């Protein structure tokens, strides 16, 4: 059964794509079968996977051009598979906004066999993000330790709760991930303390630091864990993956 996990935060620049790519790579390193879906029209997760957007099929082509879902899946150097994203997803978002088809992602994947499907959502609470939330059994929320980040998280959590209350989804928040952390920064420490106070059961213990190697890795078409496994950023994502597995599998 495909265990679908959305990586979501309507605020951009919080390490969402970095988390999606490195989590997918770290899960694949444990011999689990992993599919990463790039649902962001920016296609950054596709670039990080070493796939050229303009030469690949996305969910847009599956939905509008009736491409088989297997035609949209590509292998990566990190041993996970990917369904690319790209600008065509803007048209898909507009279409499902006007003609909703709830759960079409889950339906599209029903014939596939993966241990985990990771969805990198757009930095907005738009139709694509809501579709990802509906299709997922759990959500991970990357959060940069800044004041404005706290303001957006309530809206996302309320959306997930609302979808459940309306019987549209069984999605539960798996956890909140503190990203790009620099505890020498007083604001970062203050926001981190606030998160520990307000979300003690959701917060992951692992802190993802600001790290140059994580930032460099996508230009090489690799995850940080593959590009420079000894870097602090890579080690943090490996630790986070272990924590994630213990939380979601009880391992």
C-alpha positions in Angstrom: 0.0 0.0 0.0 1.2 3.5 -0.9 1.7 5.5 2.3 1.2 9.0 1.0 2.9 11.9 2.9 2.4 15.6 2.0 5.2 18.1 2.7 3.3 21.3 3.1 3.6 24.9 4.2 1.9 27.8 2.4 4.9 30.0 3.1 7.8 29.7 0.6 11.5 29.5 1.5 11.1 27.3 4.6 13.0 24.2 3.3 10.0 22.3 2.0 11.5 21.0 -1.2 14.9 20.3 0.5 13.0 18.3 3.1 11.0 16.4 0.5 14.1 15.5 -1.6 16.3 14.5 1.4 13.5 12.6 3.1 12.9 10.6 -0.1 16.6 9.9 -0.6 17.0 8.9 3.1 14.0 6.6 3.0 15.3 5.0 -0.2 18.6 4.4 1.5 16.7 2.2 4.0 15.7 -0.1 1.0 12.1 1.2 1.1 10.5 1.9 -2.3 9.9 5.6 -2.6 8.1 7.9 -5.1 8.5 11.7 -4.9 5.8 13.7 -6.6 6.8 17.3 -7.5 3.4 19.1 -7.3 5.0 22.6 -7.4 5.0 24.4 -10.8 8.4 25.8 -9.9 9.7 22.2 -10.3 12.6 22.6 -7.9 12.3 19.0 -6.6 12.5 17.9 -10.2 15.7 19.8 -10.7 17.1 18.4 -7.4 16.3 14.9 -8.8 18.4 15.5 -11.9 15.4 15.5 -14.2 14.9 18.1 -17.0 11.4 19.5 -16.7 10.8 20.3 -20.4 11.7 16.7 -21.4 9.4 14.9 -18.9 5.8 14.1 -18.3 4.0 15.4 -15.1 0.6 14.8 -13.6 -0.6 17.4 -16.1 0.1 14.9 -18.9 -1.5 12.1 -17.0 -4.6 14.1 -16.3 -5.1 16.0 -19.6 -3.2 13.8 -22.2 -4.1 10.5 -20.7 -0.5 9.4 -20.3 -0.2 6.2 -18.2 1.1 7.0 -14.7 4.1 4.8 -15.3 5.1 7.1 -18.3 5.4 9.9 -15.8 7.7 8.1 -13.4 11.5 8.6 -13.7 14.4 7.0 -11.9 16.9 9.2 -9.9 20.5 8.8 -8.9 19.3 8.7 -5.3 17.4 5.4 -5.8 13.9 6.9 -5.5 11.5 7.5 -8.3 10.0 10.9 -9.2 7.0 12.3 -11.0 8.3 15.7 -12.2 6.7 19.1 -11.7 6.7 22.1 -14.0 4.8 25.1 -15.3 2.1 22.9 -16.8 0.8 22.3 -13.3 -0.5 25.8 -13.3 -3.1 24.7 -15.8 -3.9 21.6 -13.7 -4.4 23.7 -10.6 -6.8 26.0 -12.4 -8.7 23.1 -13.8 -9.2 21.2 -10.5 -10.1 24.6 -8.9 -13.1 24.9 -11.2 -13.9 21.2 -11.7 -12.8 19.5 -8.5 -11.9 15.8 -8.6 -11.2 15.0 -5.0 -8.6 12.3 -4.4 -7.4 12.0 -8.0 -3.8 11.7 -6.9 -4.5 8.7 -4.7 -6.7 7.2 -7.5 -3.9 7.7 -10.0 -1.4 5.9 -7.8 -3.7 3.0 -6.9 -2.0 0.5 -9.2 1.5 1.3 -8.0 3.4 -0.4 -5.1 5.6 2.0 -3.0 6.3 2.0 0.7 6.1 5.8 0.7 4.9 8.5 -1.7 6.2 11.9 -0.8 4.4 15.0 -2.3 6.3 18.3 -2.5 3.4 20.8 -2.5 3.3 24.4 -3.8 4.0 27.2 -1.3 0.3 28.1 -1.2 -3.0 26.7 0.1 -4.3 26.3 -3.5 -6.2 23.4 -5.2 -3.0 21.4 -5.8 -2.1 21.6 -2.1 -5.6 20.7 -0.9 -5.6 17.8 -3.4 -2.3 16.6 -1.9 -3.7 16.9 1.6 -6.9 14.9 0.7 -4.8 12.1 -0.9 -2.3 11.8 2.0 -2.5 9.9 5.2 -0.1 12.3 6.9 1.5 15.7 6.6 5.0 17.0 7.5 5.3 20.7 8.1 8.8 22.3 7.6 9.0 25.5 9.5 11.7 28.1 9.5 12.2 29.6 13.0 11.0 33.1 12.1 8.1 35.1 13.5 6.0 35.0 10.2 6.3 31.3 10.0 4.2 30.9 13.2 1.4 32.9 11.7 1.0 30.6 8.7 1.0 27.3 10.5 -2.4 27.7 12.1 -4.1 28.2 8.7 -2.5 24.9 7.5 -3.4 23.0 10.6 -7.0 24.3 10.4 -7.3 23.3 6.8 -6.2 19.7 7.6 -8.7 19.6 10.5 -11.5 21.0 8.3 -10.9 18.4 5.6 -11.2 15.7 8.2 -14.3 17.1 9.7 -16.0 17.2 6.3 -15.1 13.5 5.7 -12.8 14.4 2.8 -9.5 13.1 4.3 -8.0 11.0 7.1 -4.9 13.1 7.0 -3.1 13.8 10.3 -0.1 16.0 10.9 2.8 13.7 11.5 5.1 16.4 12.7 6.6 19.9 12.5 10.2 20.2 11.3 12.4 23.1 12.3 14.5 24.0 9.3 17.4 26.3 8.5 18.1 26.6 12.2 20.8 28.8 13.7 20.5 28.8 17.5 23.0 31.7 17.7 20.1 33.8 16.5 18.0 35.0 19.4 14.8 35.1 17.3 15.3 31.5 16.1 15.8 30.3 19.7 12.7 32.3 20.8 10.5 30.9 18.0 11.8 27.4 18.7 10.9 27.7 22.3 7.4 28.9 21.4 7.0 25.8 19.1 8.0 23.5 21.9 5.4 25.2 24.2 2.5 25.1 21.7 3.2 21.9 19.7 5.1 19.6 22.1 3.6 16.4 20.6 4.1 17.4 17.0 7.6 18.9 17.0 10.4 16.6 15.8 13.5 16.7 18.1 15.9 16.8 15.1 16.9 20.3 14.0 17.8 20.9 10.4 20.7 23.5 10.4 21.5 26.1 7.8 24.0 24.3 5.6 25.9 25.2 2.4 26.1 21.6 1.2 22.3 21.2 1.3 22.0 24.4 -0.8 24.6 23.2 -3.3 23.3 19.7 -3.8 20.3 20.5 -6.2 22.7 22.0 -8.8 24.3 18.6 -9.1 20.9 16.8 -9.4 21.4 15.1 -6.0 20.0 15.2 -2.5 22.2 16.6 0.2 22.5 13.1 1.7 24.0 11.8 -1.5 26.0 14.8 -2.5 27.8 15.2 0.9 26.7 12.6 3.4 29.1 13.8 6.0 27.8 17.3 6.1 25.8 18.5 9.1 22.7 19.0 7.0 22.8 15.5 5.5 23.3 13.9 9.0 20.4 15.9 10.3 18.1 14.7 7.5 19.2 11.1 8.1 18.4 11.5 11.8 15.1 13.1 11.0 14.2 10.1 8.7 14.8 7.7 11.6 12.6 9.8 13.9 10.0 10.0 11.1 10.0 6.2 10.7 9.7 5.6 14.4 6.7 8.0 14.6 4.8 6.7 11.5 5.7 3.0 11.6 6.3 2.6 15.3 9.7 1.2 14.4 
